[in-house]
Amino acid sequence: MASNGDSQTKYLLSEAEMPTAWYNLQADLPNPAPPLHPGTGQPIGPADLAPLFPMALIEQEVSTERWIEIPEEVQAVYRLWRPTPLYRARRLEKALGTPARIFYKYEGTSPAGSHKPNTAVAQAYYNKQEGIKRLTTETGAGQWGSALAMACAFFGLELKVYMVKVSYEQKPYRRALMEAWGATCVPSPSTDTESGRRILAADPNSRGSLGIAISEAVEDAASRDDTHYSLGSVLNHVLLHQTVIGQEAQKQLAMADAEPDIIIGCAGGGSNFAGLSFPFVREKLQGKEIRIVAVEPAACPTLTRGVYAYDFGDTGQMTPLLKMHTLGHSFMPAAIHAGGLRYHGMAPLVSLLYEQGLIEAVALPQTKVFEAAVQFARTEGLVPAPESAHAVRAAIDEALRCKETGEAKTILFGLSGHGNFDMAAYEAYFAGQLMDYAHPQEEIEAALAGLPAVGN
């Protein structure tokens, strides 16, 4: 499609231009630290993961092939919403009075309203191919749980979702959406698992965490031969599936005759951030000058205040040990509304990029984030999910710096989902009820004191 010069607002690709292969950063970023067995401290093998994941995903987890073909059955489902649009935020630019050009890649056009189906569909497909009948998973804000519920409906799989209790209570319509697609959803910690009962015995009023919900979902899956576990972020194969986002954005920016100077994505576990940024990381490794910024909440500052170490992915210490930026598997984040960003660890590949200085990170308070979300909604029309609004805030901040310096930089950020099911959070913001949380250093140090000795 030809560009309409200075007036074009959205850049659309045809279905024929949709990526047909996922980009695997591991081909260009050698020697990531391997996951370790929590008991032996040795690198885990396929047999260790087979009770939880289909072999196709295990192979993708360790693959060093640069391009991994997307099965036609997965592409067929992707075509329900992919390719997703790239927008030029002209009205926001005007409101800010900035010389910067602001683009955003919008993933909220998926039926589930976020980027999460990019991996949910792939994971459901590969499990179905292996004869699995049922999946378990955790979810924070409900974006991942609803995406996997939709994918399981498409491939005829049962699904049980352990939803972090604070989000279960804050976001009833996300729960209803999962049930509409046929999933069973329970608040975590629950009485359905031993790990959940143990947490509740110690703290009957526990509001839950993603680490606890992961423990419950893993325990459930490990107890049944017909069931596998599905994770919505962090692991290499999950980040791999999301790279369709950045690949499309590269083509769309070319249509706009634009080269990004700054790329911004919100980051909780890392899948949305990786999906947008990894194809551009490849360009950076090839010599292009691009700043890439991960944005996290100040209430769960994994990259900015965590340590790079081996840690469990869950509170119950049932998962393999991953080398990642972590706040400690026992860390309990504040009950902020960006539930999808309340995870104690960051994806190993994203963590490695941060360690190598290839990406930056910034932590932002939620009141400033919602302030930016409202400004975006009143100029561009879209109401962002609280998670996505972190990227909006950072993009606005960068655009305002350009206003000060007079630089006409090109900013690309990921709008990973809409906030149509998050209006209770906006209601709380408008009522002045949102608080900013900053965990005392001693609280973080106490959680980090529980890091396993293995691998560290």
C-alpha positions as CSV (number, residue, x, y, z in Angstrom):
1,M,0.0,0.0,0.0
2,A,1.3,3.4,-0.9
3,S,1.7,6.1,1.8
4,N,-0.6,9.1,1.7
5,G,2.3,11.4,2.7
6,D,1.7,13.5,5.8
7,S,-2.0,12.6,6.2
8,Q,-1.9,8.9,6.6
9,T,-3.0,7.6,10.1
10,K,-3.0,3.9,9.9
11,Y,-0.8,1.4,8.0
12,L,-2.4,-1.9,7.0
13,L,-0.9,-5.1,5.7
14,S,-2.9,-7.6,3.8
15,E,-3.3,-11.2,5.1
16,A,-0.9,-12.3,2.4
17,E,1.8,-10.1,4.0
18,M,1.4,-11.7,7.4
19,P,4.6,-13.3,8.7
20,T,4.8,-17.1,8.0
21,A,7.7,-17.7,10.4
22,W,8.5,-16.7,13.9
23,Y,11.9,-15.0,14.6
24,N,14.1,-16.7,17.1
25,L,16.4,-14.3,18.9
26,Q,18.5,-17.2,20.2
27,A,20.0,-17.6,16.8
28,D,21.6,-14.1,17.1
29,L,22.1,-14.0,20.9
30,P,24.3,-17.0,21.7
31,N,24.9,-18.8,25.0
32,P,21.8,-17.9,27.1
33,A,22.1,-19.5,30.6
34,P,20.2,-22.9,30.5
35,P,17.3,-23.7,32.9
36,L,18.4,-25.8,35.8
37,H,16.7,-28.7,37.6
38,P,15.7,-27.5,41.0
39,G,16.9,-30.7,42.7
40,T,20.1,-31.5,40.9
41,G,21.2,-28.0,39.8
42,Q,22.0,-29.5,36.4
43,P,20.7,-28.2,33.1
44,I,17.3,-29.7,32.4
45,G,16.6,-32.0,29.4
46,P,13.5,-32.6,27.3
47,A,12.4,-35.5,29.6
48,D,12.2,-33.1,32.5
49,L,9.8,-30.9,30.7
50,A,7.7,-33.5,28.9
51,P,5.1,-33.9,31.8
52,L,4.2,-30.2,31.3
53,F,4.8,-29.3,27.6
54,P,4.4,-30.9,24.2
55,M,7.7,-31.9,22.6
56,A,7.2,-29.3,19.7
57,L,7.3,-26.5,22.3
58,I,10.2,-28.0,24.2
59,E,12.2,-28.1,20.9
60,Q,11.3,-24.4,20.3
61,E,12.4,-23.6,23.8
62,V,16.0,-24.6,23.0
63,S,16.1,-24.1,19.2
64,T,18.8,-21.9,17.6
65,E,17.2,-21.9,14.2
66,R,16.6,-18.2,13.2
67,W,13.2,-18.8,11.6
68,I,10.6,-21.3,12.8
69,E,7.7,-21.9,10.4
70,I,4.2,-21.0,11.7
71,P,1.9,-24.0,11.0
72,E,-0.9,-23.3,8.5
73,E,-3.5,-24.2,11.1
74,V,-2.1,-21.5,13.4
75,Q,-1.9,-19.0,10.5
76,A,-5.5,-19.7,9.7
77,V,-6.6,-18.6,13.2
78,Y,-4.2,-15.7,13.2
79,R,-6.0,-14.4,10.1
80,L,-9.0,-13.6,12.3
81,W,-7.2,-10.5,13.4
82,R,-3.7,-10.4,12.0
83,P,-2.0,-8.4,10.6
84,T,-2.8,-5.8,13.2
85,P,-2.7,-2.1,12.4
86,L,0.1,0.4,13.0
87,Y,-1.2,3.9,13.8
88,R,0.5,7.3,13.6
89,A,-0.6,9.1,16.7
90,R,-1.1,12.4,15.0
91,R,-3.7,13.8,17.4
92,L,-1.5,12.9,20.4
93,E,1.5,14.5,18.7
94,K,-0.5,17.7,18.2
95,A,-1.7,17.8,21.8
96,L,1.9,17.4,23.0
97,G,3.3,20.0,20.6
98,T,6.2,17.7,19.9
99,P,8.3,17.4,16.7
100,A,8.5,13.7,17.4
101,R,6.6,11.2,15.2
102,I,4.8,8.7,17.4
103,F,3.6,5.3,16.1
104,Y,1.9,2.6,18.0
105,K,1.3,-1.1,17.1
106,Y,-2.1,-2.0,18.3
107,E,-2.7,-5.6,19.4
108,G,-6.2,-5.0,20.8
109,T,-7.9,-6.0,17.6
110,S,-7.7,-9.7,18.5
111,P,-10.9,-11.2,19.8
112,A,-9.5,-11.5,23.2
113,G,-8.4,-7.8,23.1
114,S,-4.6,-8.2,23.5
115,H,-1.4,-9.7,22.1
116,K,-1.8,-12.9,24.1
117,P,-3.5,-15.0,21.5
118,N,-0.4,-14.9,19.3
119,T,1.1,-17.6,21.6
120,A,-2.2,-19.0,23.1
121,V,-3.2,-20.3,19.6
122,A,0.2,-21.8,18.9
123,Q,0.3,-23.5,22.3
124,A,-3.2,-24.9,22.0
125,Y,-2.4,-26.2,18.6
126,Y,0.8,-28.1,19.6
127,N,-0.9,-29.6,22.6
128,K,-3.8,-30.8,20.5
129,Q,-1.4,-32.3,18.0
130,E,0.2,-34.3,20.9
131,G,-3.2,-35.7,22.0
132,I,-3.5,-33.6,25.2
133,K,-7.2,-33.1,26.3
134,R,-6.8,-30.4,29.0
135,L,-4.6,-27.4,29.9
136,T,-4.0,-25.5,33.1
137,T,-2.7,-22.0,33.4
138,E,-2.4,-19.0,35.6
139,T,-3.5,-15.4,34.8
140,G,-3.1,-12.1,36.5
141,A,-5.3,-9.4,34.9
142,G,-7.1,-12.0,32.8
143,Q,-5.7,-11.1,29.4
144,W,-3.7,-14.4,29.2
145,G,-6.5,-16.6,30.7
146,S,-9.1,-15.2,28.2
147,A,-6.7,-15.6,25.3
148,L,-6.0,-19.3,26.1
149,A,-9.7,-19.9,26.8
150,M,-10.4,-18.7,23.2
151,A,-7.6,-20.8,21.8
152,C,-8.8,-23.9,23.7
153,A,-12.3,-23.4,22.3
154,F,-10.9,-23.3,18.8
155,F,-9.0,-26.6,19.3
156,G,-11.5,-28.4,21.5
157,L,-9.4,-28.5,24.7
158,E,-10.6,-28.1,28.3
159,L,-9.0,-25.3,30.4
160,K,-8.7,-24.5,34.0
161,V,-7.4,-21.1,34.9
162,Y,-6.0,-20.1,38.3
163,M,-6.6,-16.3,38.5
164,V,-4.7,-14.2,41.0
165,K,-7.3,-13.4,43.6
166,V,-6.9,-9.7,43.7
167,S,-7.5,-9.6,39.9
168,Y,-10.3,-12.1,40.2
169,E,-12.1,-9.6,42.4
170,Q,-11.1,-6.5,40.5
171,K,-12.0,-7.9,37.0
172,P,-15.2,-10.0,37.0
173,Y,-15.8,-9.4,33.3
174,R,-12.5,-11.0,32.4
175,R,-13.5,-14.0,34.4
176,A,-16.9,-14.0,32.6
177,L,-15.1,-13.8,29.2
178,M,-13.0,-16.9,30.0
179,E,-16.2,-18.7,31.0
180,A,-17.9,-17.6,27.8
181,W,-15.2,-19.4,25.9
182,G,-15.7,-22.5,28.0
183,A,-12.9,-22.3,30.6
184,T,-13.2,-22.9,34.4
185,C,-11.7,-20.1,36.4
186,V,-11.0,-20.1,40.2
187,P,-9.3,-17.5,42.4
188,S,-5.8,-18.2,43.5
189,P,-4.7,-19.2,46.1
190,S,-7.5,-21.9,46.0
191,T,-8.4,-25.0,47.9
192,D,-8.1,-27.1,44.8
193,T,-4.4,-27.7,45.1
194,E,-2.0,-28.6,47.9
195,S,0.1,-25.5,47.2
196,G,-3.0,-23.3,47.4
197,R,-4.2,-24.8,50.6
198,R,-0.7,-24.4,52.1
199,I,-0.7,-20.6,51.3
200,L,-4.2,-20.2,52.7
201,A,-3.3,-22.0,55.9
202,A,-0.5,-19.5,56.4
203,D,-2.5,-16.5,55.2
204,P,-6.3,-16.9,54.9
205,N,-6.5,-13.4,53.4
206,S,-3.8,-13.8,50.8
207,R,-4.6,-11.7,47.7
208,G,-2.5,-14.0,45.6
209,S,0.4,-13.5,43.1
210,L,1.3,-14.9,39.7
211,G,4.0,-17.0,41.4
212,I,1.3,-18.7,43.6
213,A,-1.0,-19.2,40.6
214,I,1.8,-20.8,38.6
215,S,2.4,-23.2,41.5
216,E,-1.2,-24.3,41.5
217,A,-1.5,-24.6,37.7
218,V,1.8,-26.7,37.5
219,E,0.7,-28.9,40.4
220,D,-2.7,-29.5,38.7
221,A,-1.1,-30.4,35.3
222,A,1.6,-32.7,36.9
223,S,-1.1,-34.7,38.6
224,R,-3.0,-35.7,35.4
225,D,-1.8,-37.6,32.4
226,D,-4.3,-35.9,30.1
227,T,-3.2,-32.4,31.1
228,H,-0.4,-30.0,30.2
229,Y,0.5,-26.7,31.6
230,S,0.6,-23.5,29.5
231,L,2.5,-20.3,30.3
232,G,1.6,-16.9,28.8
233,S,5.0,-15.2,29.1
234,V,8.7,-15.6,30.2
235,L,9.7,-18.8,28.4
236,N,11.6,-18.6,25.1
237,H,8.9,-20.3,23.0
238,V,6.3,-17.8,24.3
239,L,8.4,-14.8,23.3
240,L,9.1,-16.5,19.9
241,H,5.4,-16.7,19.0
242,Q,5.0,-13.0,19.8
243,T,7.6,-11.9,17.2
244,V,4.9,-11.6,14.5
245,I,4.2,-8.2,16.1
246,G,7.6,-6.7,15.5
247,Q,7.9,-8.3,12.0
248,E,4.7,-6.7,10.9
249,A,5.7,-3.3,12.5
250,Q,9.0,-3.4,10.4
251,K,7.0,-3.7,7.2
252,Q,4.5,-1.0,8.3
253,L,7.1,1.5,9.3
254,A,8.7,1.0,5.9
255,M,5.3,1.9,4.4
256,A,5.5,5.1,6.4
257,D,9.0,5.8,5.3
258,A,10.1,5.8,9.0
259,E,13.0,4.3,10.9
260,P,12.5,4.0,14.6
261,D,14.8,5.9,17.0
262,I,13.1,4.6,20.1
263,I,11.0,1.5,20.7
264,I,9.0,1.2,23.9
265,G,7.0,-1.7,25.4
266,C,5.5,-2.5,28.7
267,A,7.1,-5.4,30.5
268,G,5.8,-7.8,33.1
269,G,7.0,-11.2,32.2
270,G,8.3,-9.9,28.8
271,S,6.3,-11.5,26.0
272,N,4.7,-8.3,24.7
273,F,7.9,-6.4,25.0
274,A,9.8,-9.2,23.2
275,G,7.2,-9.6,20.5
276,L,7.6,-5.9,19.4
277,S,11.3,-5.4,20.1
278,F,13.1,-8.7,19.2
279,P,13.0,-8.2,15.4
280,F,14.4,-4.7,16.0
281,V,17.0,-6.1,18.4
282,R,18.3,-8.1,15.4
283,E,18.7,-4.8,13.5
284,K,20.5,-3.3,16.5
285,L,22.9,-6.2,16.6
286,Q,23.5,-5.6,12.9
287,G,24.6,-2.0,13.7
288,K,21.4,0.2,13.7
289,E,21.2,2.8,16.4
290,I,17.9,2.1,18.2
291,R,17.0,2.7,21.8
292,I,14.8,0.0,23.2
293,V,13.0,0.7,26.5
294,A,11.1,-1.8,28.7
295,V,8.6,-0.1,31.0
296,E,7.6,-1.7,34.3
297,P,5.5,-0.6,37.3
298,A,7.3,0.9,40.2
299,A,5.3,-1.5,42.4
300,C,7.0,-4.5,40.7
301,P,10.4,-3.2,39.5
302,T,11.9,-6.5,38.3
303,L,14.5,-5.1,35.9
304,T,15.3,-1.8,37.7
305,R,15.5,-3.1,41.3
306,G,15.8,-6.9,41.0
307,V,19.0,-9.0,40.6
308,Y,20.2,-11.2,37.8
309,A,20.2,-14.7,39.3
310,Y,18.7,-18.2,39.1
311,D,15.3,-18.3,40.7
312,F,12.1,-20.3,40.6
313,G,9.3,-19.1,38.4
314,D,6.8,-19.8,41.1
315,T,6.3,-19.3,44.8
316,G,5.9,-23.0,45.5
317,Q,9.4,-23.8,44.1
318,M,8.1,-26.4,41.6
319,T,9.4,-25.0,38.4
320,P,12.9,-25.2,36.9
321,L,15.3,-22.5,37.9
322,L,15.6,-19.7,35.3
323,K,18.5,-17.2,35.0
324,M,16.6,-13.9,35.0
325,H,16.1,-10.6,36.7
326,T,14.1,-11.3,39.8
327,L,12.7,-9.8,42.9
328,G,12.6,-13.2,44.5
329,H,10.0,-15.9,44.1
330,S,8.4,-15.0,47.5
331,F,8.0,-11.3,46.5
332,M,4.4,-10.1,47.0
333,P,3.7,-7.1,44.8
334,A,1.2,-4.5,45.7
335,A,-2.4,-4.8,44.4
336,I,-2.0,-2.4,41.5
337,H,-4.5,-2.5,38.6
338,A,-1.8,-3.5,36.0
339,G,-2.2,-7.1,37.1
340,G,-0.4,-8.5,34.1
341,L,2.8,-6.7,35.2
342,R,2.9,-8.1,38.7
343,Y,5.4,-10.9,38.2
344,H,8.5,-11.3,40.3
345,G,10.7,-12.4,37.3
346,M,11.5,-11.2,33.8
347,A,11.9,-13.4,30.8
348,P,15.5,-14.9,30.6
349,L,16.1,-13.5,27.1
350,V,14.8,-10.0,28.0
351,S,17.0,-10.2,31.2
352,L,20.0,-11.1,29.1
353,L,19.5,-8.2,26.8
354,Y,19.3,-5.9,29.8
355,E,22.5,-7.4,31.2
356,Q,24.3,-6.8,27.9
357,G,23.1,-3.2,27.7
358,L,21.1,-3.8,24.5
359,I,17.9,-2.5,26.2
360,E,17.0,0.0,28.9
361,A,14.4,-0.2,31.6
362,V,12.3,2.4,33.5
363,A,9.8,1.9,36.4
364,L,6.8,4.2,36.6
365,P,4.1,4.9,39.3
366,Q,0.5,4.0,38.4
367,T,-1.0,7.4,38.9
368,K,1.3,8.9,36.2
369,V,0.5,5.9,34.0
370,F,-3.2,6.4,34.3
371,E,-2.8,10.2,33.6
372,A,-1.1,9.3,30.3
373,A,-3.7,6.7,29.5
374,V,-6.5,9.3,29.9
375,Q,-4.6,11.8,27.7
376,F,-4.2,9.1,25.1
377,A,-7.8,8.1,25.2
378,R,-8.9,11.8,24.8
379,T,-6.7,12.3,21.8
380,E,-6.5,9.0,20.0
381,G,-9.8,7.5,21.2
382,L,-8.5,4.1,22.4
383,V,-8.7,3.3,26.1
384,P,-5.5,1.4,26.9
385,A,-5.2,-1.6,29.2
386,P,-3.5,-0.5,32.4
387,E,-0.5,-2.6,31.4
388,S,-0.3,-1.1,27.9
389,A,-0.6,2.4,29.5
390,H,2.9,2.0,30.9
391,A,4.2,2.2,27.3
392,V,1.9,5.1,26.6
393,R,3.4,7.1,29.6
394,A,7.0,6.4,28.5
395,A,6.2,7.3,24.9
396,I,4.7,10.6,26.0
397,D,7.7,11.3,28.2
398,E,10.1,10.7,25.3
399,A,8.0,12.9,23.0
400,L,8.1,15.7,25.6
401,R,11.9,15.4,25.7
402,C,11.9,15.9,22.0
403,K,9.8,19.0,22.5
404,E,12.5,20.4,24.8
405,T,15.4,19.5,22.5
406,G,13.7,20.1,19.2
407,E,14.6,16.6,17.9
408,A,12.2,15.0,15.5
409,K,12.7,11.5,16.6
410,T,10.5,8.6,15.6
411,I,9.0,6.7,18.5
412,L,7.3,3.3,18.2
413,F,5.4,1.8,21.1
414,G,3.3,-1.3,21.6
415,L,-0.3,-0.8,22.6
416,S,-0.7,-4.4,23.7
417,G,-4.4,-4.4,24.5
418,H,-7.5,-2.3,25.1
419,G,-8.8,-1.4,28.6
420,N,-12.5,-2.1,27.9
421,F,-12.6,-4.7,30.7
422,D,-10.5,-2.5,33.1
423,M,-12.9,0.4,33.6
424,A,-13.0,-0.3,37.4
425,A,-9.4,0.8,37.4
426,Y,-10.2,4.0,35.5
427,E,-13.1,4.6,37.9
428,A,-10.8,4.3,40.8
429,Y,-8.4,6.7,39.1
430,F,-11.1,9.3,38.5
431,A,-12.2,9.0,42.1
432,G,-8.7,9.7,43.3
433,Q,-8.4,6.3,44.9
434,L,-5.3,5.0,43.2
435,M,-2.1,5.0,45.2
436,D,1.5,4.8,44.1
437,Y,3.5,2.0,45.7
438,A,7.3,1.8,46.1
439,H,8.5,-1.2,48.1
440,P,11.1,-0.4,50.8
441,Q,14.5,-1.7,49.9
442,E,14.5,-4.0,53.0
443,E,11.4,-5.7,51.8
444,I,13.0,-6.4,48.4
445,E,16.2,-7.6,50.1
446,A,14.2,-9.9,52.3
447,A,12.6,-11.5,49.3
448,L,16.0,-11.8,47.5
449,A,17.5,-13.5,50.6
450,G,15.4,-16.5,49.7
451,L,17.0,-17.0,46.3
452,P,18.1,-20.7,45.8
453,A,21.8,-21.5,46.3
454,V,21.8,-23.6,43.1
455,G,23.3,-21.8,40.2
456,N,24.1,-18.6,42.1
